C-alpha cells in the first residue's frame, strides 16, 4: 500500500495538474485538511456531470467509482448526490473540474 498524501495537498496538486492542461478546477467544498475524502465532480456542461468517489481495491490501491452511475447526469442530480455524501461525511472535499471533454487527469483506474 502506498502512503497517502493529505487531502489538501492532493487537491492543490490536482488543481495545478488541471491548470497545466488549461482546464478549470475549483474547490467547491473544503473538508478536513489531513484525511478528508475527495469527491471529483466532472462537469462537461451540456454533456452532463459525473461524480467520482475514491475507494481502495483488494490490494490497497486507489480506484475511483462513478457515484452517479455509468452515464453522465444533469448537474442538479450530481449536486444532490454530493449533498447526500456531505450529510454522511462532513469532512468531505469536493473538487469540480470543468471540461467539455470530461477529462479528469487521474492516474488511478475508474470503475
BELZI-V690049 format. One record per residue. N is the residue number from 0. PHI is phi in whole degrees, 0 to 359 (NA if undefined). BURIAL is + if it has 16 or more other ideal C-beta (glycine too) atoms within 10 Angstrom, else -. D_FIRST is the distance of its C-alpha to the first C-alpha in whole Angstrom. Layout:
n->(N/N)
phi->(PHI/PHI)
burial->(BURIAL/BURIAL)
d_first->(D_FIRST/D_FIRST)
//
This chain:
n->(0/1/2/3/4/5/6/7/8/9/10/11/12/13/14/15/16/17/18/19/20/21/22/23/24/25/26/27/28/29/30/31/32/33/34/35/36/37/38/39/40/41/42/43/44/45/46/47/48/49/50/51/52/53/54/55/56/57/58/59/60/61/62/63/64/65/66/67/68/69/70/71/72/73/74/75/76/77/78/79/80/81/82/83/84/85/86/87/88/89/90/91/92/93/94/95/96/97/98/99/100/101/102/103/104/105/106/107/108/109/110)
phi->(NA/278/295/263/281/295/301/298/297/300/298/299/294/290/299/297/297/296/298/297/263/63/239/283/223/226/284/273/215/264/251/293/298/276/224/292/284/247/263/253/257/267/254/259/57/300/282/102/236/229/251/256/235/277/209/242/274/298/267/90/278/278/228/246/251/277/296/263/102/289/249/302/237/297/301/299/291/297/295/295/300/298/300/296/292/295/300/280/222/291/271/290/260/229/247/259/249/256/206/301/273/73/287/237/64/268/269/282/290/244/247)
burial->(-/-/-/-/-/-/+/+/-/+/+/-/-/+/+/-/+/+/-/-/-/-/+/-/+/-/-/-/+/-/+/-/-/-/-/+/+/+/+/+/+/+/+/+/-/-/-/+/+/+/+/+/+/+/-/-/-/-/-/-/-/-/+/+/-/+/+/+/-/-/-/+/+/-/-/-/-/+/+/-/+/+/-/-/+/+/-/-/-/-/-/+/+/+/+/+/+/-/+/-/-/-/-/+/-/+/-/-/-/-/-)
d_first->(0/4/7/9/13/15/17/20/19/17/20/22/20/21/24/25/24/26/29/28/29/32/30/31/28/29/27/29/28/26/24/22/21/18/16/18/17/19/21/22/26/27/31/33/36/38/36/34/31/27/25/21/19/15/13/10/10/10/7/5/6/9/13/16/19/23/24/27/27/28/31/31/33/36/34/36/34/31/32/33/29/28/30/29/26/27/29/26/24/26/23/22/23/24/24/27/27/31/31/34/32/29/26/23/22/18/16/14/16/18/19)
//
